[in-house]
Amino acid sequence: MGVGQSTEYGGQASSPGQWFAYSNTQTEELSYVLAERFATKCFTPLELTHFKDNFFTRAIDQGGWKYWNEKILSGFLGIPDNSDSQCPLDAGPVIFRMVSYLGAFPFQNTLAPSVLTFDAMVKVVVLLTERYGKVLRRARRDRIRLLFGSLADVGRRDVGRRASEDNPEGDSPEGDAAETSVAKSHVSGFAIDEPVNDNYEDDEDDDLALAALESLDAIEVFKHDSRIDKTVYEARISAKTLRRLLMLLIVISPLKFLEPVQMYMSDLNEERMETVRKEADSIMAAFDQESSGGISYKAFAQTVTSSFPYLFDPLTPLFEHLLFSKNLNLSQRRDRADSVASEPIEESTESLPSPPTVVLPGGFESVILNPSVISHLSFFLPSSSESLNFLRGNARLHPVFSTAAHGSSLTSFSHHVLTWSSGTLLILEGASETTGMITIGAYLPQPWKSSSSTQTASKFSNSVLPCLFQLSPKHIILPGNPSPSINQPNTPTAYFSTSSGISIGCQIPPSSRSNQKPPAPLGAGSLTIDANLETADFHMSPVGHNGVFLPPPPGSTPENASKTHIEIYNLEVWGLVPDPEIASVEGEKSAVELQQAKWDFEARESERRRNVNLKAGAGDSARESARWLLEAAGVVGDGGRSGGSV
């Protein structure tokens, strides 16, 4: 019986000598000690009780070993696998492979793939929910290297030959490895983790593993196991593996704590799956896939860090399901000295609620946004705090303006957009001669305002920067510049006027009635939309730190500056609504309430304007007063220069 199963962290093993008696190697002993610390420090007693109930009531008992296999893991999490012919997703084997690797932490080179014992699953949940900070205080909250290792399935060149002989298609054998190796207390590692002495310069230490071994006072073991091994730099993630995981993450990205995963699997018809595949392909295009096959660690780390900082966030609520058991009735005291059941408990088949939507009801239905596109956005757009994406931050999208609903008029644009008191998301789709169908957008956390307005930024946008992005056919992001050059005057993030149209990331020339110059692209990226909202130009450059936006990651753009001309089919502006709970606590009106109040005010002003006498017989003062009202409402311009900015 494994150490974790025999003690269940109940105090039977309380000294290094006792731990050693239960283990065959020093690494296994230390691995158990770390699992015990994780369990007692990173979970509350109630969470640990629920965790143990979930695990042991489903575990397979083989010769005293209690463990989960792939079927149990996928069934509990609600993740489809290759045995589920009713679901087009096939992510179960990928998740099982990841978990088998993470369960061996911090000794992946010698213990992975790990049998999914209770000890291993404790480490998996702590790592995937990022609770390790309570124990590994010196570790950076960064799992990229660890996640890469868990996904890499194309090995080193010198071991790849052997792998290809076993599996000609190049995919890892993602089967039920635990059942074939469960009788062994020491499991051989993945091929990619075989130690070698490559002459790689170690640009970054494995901070999580280093902190873990420091906490166990076992740095010497770490040096022999991981730190001198540079194999990770030769490993690759196959495109097939990453794409299967991406499709799962796209489907479950809105998942909240304790929400059933099956709720997001119920509508996976062919139409929905087509949108899932489209977004997955756009995201895959952002990863540099080498000609030798697969995605390298450098490309993976660089792309995830710069383009998809929230890509793996859905794994947190997914694995937090292990911390709540439906079997425990907390209203009664129950004697659960032995919670191991002979048969796995069947999951409830009761009808599930419909998935909640992030799009609030309003004046129009989107022709651009769908659940898959929103999931794509959540992988890189923040909420009011950069630590959470906008879905996990409970933000909402409120319809503000749409060319399909309101027409291609900047007057209508100003009427709807200038009344919105929070940040906005501008998104358009159209056609380009070079890329075909294309989707472009801008995340603008500051509210739009007229040139004469003294409106201040909303609290929603205090801590986040804007960004310019392309969603399809290839994901590209141009992050906001935290310190644009002070030597560049008249460079608002976004601006519009009745003469030049909408300009994002441009330098606005000084106003002149005799010589009106259009806004000029500046820095690494910009988006300009003509005054009729019919065409757009998307400018990108691999250099330029003097503008509103910084260059995209290397490899995302051509070597030289480029311009993509787009014929616009649809353009929409969505209001960013902060978490309503935060607004209620702070006693503030929501952006929706403020907008409605302004629309009501403009309706009253419109009624007043009907009675304004603009005939030639009216006095000059009456005409000036009337014109002032119309300019203030954005109905007429001041010589073509009226508009707003952000």
N, C-alpha and C positions, 0 to 999 in steps of 0.2 A: 504494500500500500504506500502511496506517495506521502511525503511529509505533510503536505498541506491537508490531505484528506484525514490523516491520523490525528492531527492536532486541531485543525479548523481554527487556528489562532486562539485556542482556548487556554493556553498557558502550559500545556504538557511539555513542550520543548522550551526551556528557559535559559539554556546556557549553550555556548559554542560546542561543548563536548556532547551534549544531547543532540544538537543539530547534526553534528558530524556522524553520530550513530545512525541517523536516518538516511544519510546520503553516501553515495559511492565516490564522489569527487568533490574537490574544494569548490569548483564553480557551481555545482548543483546545490551545495550547502549555502553559498552566498546568494544564489538565485532565490532560494526559499526565504532567507532572512530578509531580502529586499521585498518579496511579496508580502511577508508578514508586516513589515513597516508600512508598506503602501496601504494594506487593509486597515490597520489600526489608526493611521494618521490621516488618510485621505477620504475615508468614509465615516459617516456617523454610525453609532451602534445600530440604529434602526435600519440604515441603508445596508449595513453588513448582514443583518438578519435577513432582510429581503433577498440580498444577493445569494446567500447560502441556500435559502429555500428554492430560488429559481434554479440554481445549479444542481443541487443534489436530488431534487425531485425529477430531474430529467436525465441525470448522468447514467452512463453505461458502467456497470461494475464487471470488470474482467480481472480475475485473480487478485482482488483487493484494490485494483486501480479504478478510480472513478474519473471518468473523462467524458467530454463531448466529442462527437464526430461532426462531419460537415452537415449531415441531414438535420441533426438536433440544432446546431447553430443557426442554420438558415431558417428552420421552422420557427424557432423562438423569435428571431429578429423580424420575421415576415419577409425575408429576402428570397426572391425566386431563384431556383437553380435549374440545372439542365434536366431535372426530373419533372419539372412543372411545365407540361406542354400547353397549359392555358395562358401562360404569360410570356410575352416576347423578350423580356429581360432574362439575362443569364449571368447574374453577378455573384451568385452563391459561391462558386469555386474561387473567385477573386478575393472575396471577403475572407473565406476560409484560409487561403494562402497568407493573406496579410496577418490574420490573427495568429496563425501558427508561427510566423516569424516574430511578431511582437511578444508572444508569450515567452520567448527565450531571453528577453531583455534582462541584463545588458550583455549576455554572452551569445549573441546570435551566431558568431563564427563557430562555436563548438556545440551549442545545444539546439540550434534551429535546424529543421522545423520542430517545434515543440508539440508534445502531446497536450491537448487542451484540458489539463487538470485544473482544479480550483485555483492553485497557485498561479498558473499561467494566465487564467482568465482575469484574476485580480489585476495583474500587471497590464493586460490588454485594456481593461476598462479605464484604469488610471491614466494610461498613455493617450488613449483616444479621446478622453474627456478633459485632458490637460489639467488633471488634479495633482500632478506630481510636484507642483510648486510648494506644496506643504511639507514635502520631504527633501526634495532636491532644490534647495533654495538658491544655489549658485548656478543652476542650469538656466540657459536662455529658454524662453518659452517658444521653442522652435522645434518642430517635429519633422522638418523636411527631409533630413538625411535618413531618419528612421523610417519614414513612410516610403522613401525611395527604395530602401533595402527590402521592405516588405512587398513591393510591387515588382522589383526587378526579376525578370525571368529569362533573360538572355545573358548567358554567363561570359566569363573571360574567354579569350580566343583559345587558350591552351586547354580549357575544359569544355569549350563549346562543341568540339568535335565529338566528344563522348556523349554530350547531351543530344546532339543532332542524330546520332545513331539510335538513341533510345526513342527519340521523338522527331521524326523527319520534318514536321511542319514548324518546328521551332517554338511551340508553345509548351509551357511547363506542365507536367502532369499534375493537374489540380484536383486530384481525387481524394479519397478518404484515407490520407496517409496515416492518420492517428491509429486506425485499427490494425494496420500492418506492423506498426512499430511500438505499440503500446506496452508490450512485454519487456521492452528494453528501458533501462533507467537512463541511458545515455544515448541520445539520438544524433546521427550524423548530420552535418550542416548542409545548407543549400550549396549547390555548385559554385554560385557566385561568391560565397563566403570562404572558400578555401584559402588559407593564408599563403601569401607570396610576398616577396621582397621587391616590389616595384620601386623604381626611382621617381616616384611622384612627390612633388612638394605638397605637403599637407596644408592646404590653404585654410582649413577650418577643422578644429577638433570636433569629435563627436561629443558635444557638450552634455547631452543627456546621459550618455553612458559614463562619461568622465565624472559627472556629479554623483551618479549612482554608486560608482566604485569608491569615490572619495568618502561618501557617507558610510560605506562599509569598511573603510580603512583597508582597501584591497587594490591599491593602485598597481602593485606589481603584477597581480593577476590580469588586470586590465591591459597592461603593456603587452603581455604575452598573447592575449586573446584578440584585442581589437585595434589598439592604437597604432601598431606598426603595420597593420594590414591595410593596404591601399586598394584592395580589390574593388571597392565600391566605385572607384573611378573608371574601371573597365566594364562594369556591369551595365546592362541596358534594360529598359522597360519596353516590352513589345507594344506596338500600336494597338494590337487586338486587346491586350489586357487593360491598358489605360482607357480605351474607348468603352469597354464593358463597364468599368467603374464609373466613368463620366456619365453614362446613361442612367445608372442608378442614382448618382448624386443629383442629376437634373430632376429626376422624378420626386425625390424625397427632400429636396432643399428646403421647402417650407415647414418641415417636420418640427413640431414643438415637443417639449418634455411630456412624456406619457401619452402622446397621441399615437394611436395604432398605425403602424406602417401600412397595413392593408388598405387604409383609407385613401392612400395615394396610388394604390395599385389597381383600384376598381375601374378606372376609366382609360386603361391603356389599350384603346382600340387602335386601328391602323392609322387613323387621322392624327391622334395624339402621338403615336410612336413616330410618325413622320416628322413632327416638329421636334421631338426628342433627338432623333438622329441628326437633323439639320444643325441644332445647336451643338451637339457633340462633335460634329465634323468641323464646325467653325472654331471650337476650342482646341481640337486636335491640331488644326492648322497652325496654331500659335506655338506649338512645341516643335523645335528643330529636330527632325528625324534624320539621323545620319545615314549615308549611303550604305554603311555596313549593317544597318538594321537596328531599329529600336531607338530609344531616347536615353541619352547619357545623363549622368548625375548633374553635370554642369548645366545642361540645357533644362533639365527638370527643375533644379533649384532656382535658376535664374528666372524662368517663366512663371513659376508659382509665386515667387517672392514679388516680382514686379507687376504681374498681370492678373493673378488670381489669389490674392491674400486670404480669401475666405473659402477657397475651393473645398476644403475638407471639413468645413464647419458642420455639415449634416451628420457626420459620424458621431458627434457629441450626443445629440438627443437619441440617435439610434442605439448607442451602447448604454445610455443611461436607463434603458428599459430593464437592464439587469438589476437595477437598484430598486425596483418595485415589483412585488409579487402579488398577483391576484388571489393567491391561495391564503394569504395571511389575513385573518379577520381581527383587526386591531381593537374591536369593541369587546372581544372576549379574550380571556387568558387561556393560552393553549400550551400544553406540554409538548415541545418539539425537540426532545433530546436527540432523536434520530429522525431527520427530515428526508431521508432517502426513500423514495418510492420505487416500487418494483417496475412500474410502467410510466413512461412520460405522460404528463398531463395534457389532455387535448385542449387546444385553444378554443375560445368561444367563437361560435359562428353567428352571433347575433348581428343584426343589420348595423352597418357602420354609418356614421354621419358623413355628409358631403365635406370635402376639404374646404377650409376657409379660404377666402380670396383676399389678396392684398389690394385689389382694385376696388375702390369705393364707388357706390352708385352715383351717377351724376347726369350730365347733359348728353353724353354720347357713349357708344360702345366702341372700344378700340378695334381698329383693323390691323394694328401692328403687334400689340402686346398679346401674348398668350402665356399659359403657365410655364412653358419651356423657356421662352424669352425672359420672363421674370426670374426664373431660376438662374439663367445665365447672368443676368444683371446682379443677382445677389452674390455671385462669386467674386465681385470686385467693388461694388458700391457700398460705402459705409452708411451707418445710421448717424444719429447725433453724436455718437462716440465712435472713434476709429477702431475700437476694440471689438465692435460687433458689426456684422453686415446689416443691411437695412431690413431684412426679413427677421433676423433674430432680435433686432432692436425694436421690433413691433411697429415699424413705420408703415404708412399706407400711401397709396397713390390715388389722387383725386383728379378726375378729368377737368382740364382747364380750357384747352383749345384744340380743335381738330379741323383740318382743311376739309375733311369729308363731311363734317357737321356744320361748320361755320363759314366755309368758303375760303378762297385764297385772297384775303384782304388784310392788309396790315392794320387798317382801322379796327377791324374785328379782333385782330391779334392783340392790339394794345388794350382794347376794352376788356378782354378776358384775362390777359396775362398781367397787366399792371395792377389789377385789383387783388392779385394773389399775394398773400403776406408772408409766404415762406419760400423755401427753395423750390426749384423746378427740375424736371427731367424733360429735355427736348429730344425727340427721336423722329427720324424720317427714314422712309424707304423709297427706293427708286431704282433706276437702271443706269448702268454705265457701259460705255463701249468696251472698256478693258476688263471689267470684272463681271458683267452681267448684273443680276439683281444684287443690291447692296443695301445695308442698313447702317446708318450713322447716328450718333447721338452725342449729347452733351449733358453732363451732370453739373448743375448750377446751384450750389447750396445757398447762395445769396438771393434774396428776392429781387425781381425786376423793379425798377422805379423810373419815373420820368426824370428828365434832366433837372427840373426845378424842385424835385421832391427832397425832403430831408429825412425820409424814412430810413431807419436803421436796420441792420441785419437781424434776422430772427435768431432766437436761441438755438434753433435746429442747426444752424450753419456755423456756429462759433469755432468749432474745433476741426472742421473738415475742409479739404481743398476741392476745387472743381476738377473735372477731367473731361477730355474729349476722347471719344472712342468709336471704333468700328466693330459691330457685332458680327456681320457676315459680309462676304464669304469667309473671312479670316478675322479672328479676334485680334484687335490692336487697341492699345490704350496709350494715350498721351497724358501723363499725370499733371496735375496743377503745379505750377512753380511756387514754392513757398517764399521765395524772395526774388521776384522779377526786378529787372534793372530799374533803378530810380531815374536813369537817364533817358527813359522812354516815356514821354508824356502821352496823355490821352490814350491809354491802353486798358479800357474796361474789359472784364472777362467776356461780357456779351453786350451787344448794342443793336438798336434798330432805328431806322428813320424811314420816312415815307418815300425818300428819293433813292436810297441805296439798298434798302432791305435789311436783313438780319446779318450781323457780323459777330462771330465768336472767335476770340483770340487775335483780334486785329488792332492796328493802330488807327485811330480816328483822326483825320486831318482837321486843322482848325476851320471853324465855320467861316464861309465867305460867300456872299451873294453873287460875286462876279466870277468866282472860280471854284466850283464844287468838285472836289476830288473824292473818289470812292475810298472806303477803308482799305488799308493795305495789310496783307498777311505779315505777321511778325513772329519770329522765333521758330520753334520746331513744328507748330501745327496751328491750323485755323480752319474755320468753316464759314463760308459766305453763302447767303441765300438771297436771291434777287427779290425786288419789291413786289413781284407778282406771286411769289412763293411757288414758282414753277421749276426753277433750276437751282443747283447748288454746286459749289466747288470746294472740295476737301483737299487742303494742302498739308503735306507732311514732309519733314526733313529729318535726316539722321543727326543733325547738329542744330544748335541754337538754344541758348539758355537765357536769352534776354527778353523773352516773351511771356505770355500767360501760361503756356504749356511747355513741358519738358519733352525731349525726344522719347520716342517709344523704345522698348528694349531692343538690343542688337538683333538683327535678323528679321525684325518685323517690317521694316521699310526698305525700299531700294537704296543702293549706295548713294544716290543723288536725290535731291529734292524732287517731289512728284506732285502732280495735281490731278485729281480725279473729278471729272465733270459728270454730274448726276442729273438726270431728268426725274424730278420728284413726282412720285405717285401719291404718297400720303405723308403728312407731317402732323405730329401731335405734341402737345405740351401737357405734362402731368405734374400736378402739385405734390410736393413731398409733405406729408402730414406726419408730424412727430407722434411718438407714442402718446395716445390720449391719456394714459394714466399719469404720465409726467406732467402734462398740462393741467390736469385736475388737481394734482398735489400742489403745484405752484400757483393755482388760482388764476391761470391765464385762459383767455379764450382761444379756441383752436383756430387753425388757419382757415378751416371750412366756415366757421362762424364769422370770422372777420371778412372773408370774401363775400358771404351772403349779405352782411351788413353794407358792404360797399356797393354791391349790385343793387340793393334796395335804394341806397342813396342816389345812385346814378339813374335809377328808374324815376325817382322823384324829380331829379334835375332835368331829365329828358322831358317830363311833363311841363316843367317851367319853360323850357326852351321853345316849346310849341307856341307860347304866348309872346315870345320876343319879337318885336317889330324890326324886321331887317329891310323894310322897303326904303326906297331912295329918299322918301320924304322924312324919314326919321332923322333925328339929330345925330351929330357925330358922337356925342357921349353915349347915346343909346347903342349905336353900332359897335363902338369900342367895348362897351360892357358886354354886349352879346357875343362879340368875337372872343373876349376873354373867357367866357363860360365855355364856348365850344373848344377853345384850345386846351383849357384845363381838363376837359373830358376826353381829349384826344381825338375829337371828331374832325377838326381841321388842323392844318399844320402852320408853322411859321416859315413860310417860304420854302417848304420842302424839307426842313431840318427837324421837324418834330419827331419825337420818339422816346426811347428810354434805354436804360443800360442796367447792368448788374455788376 
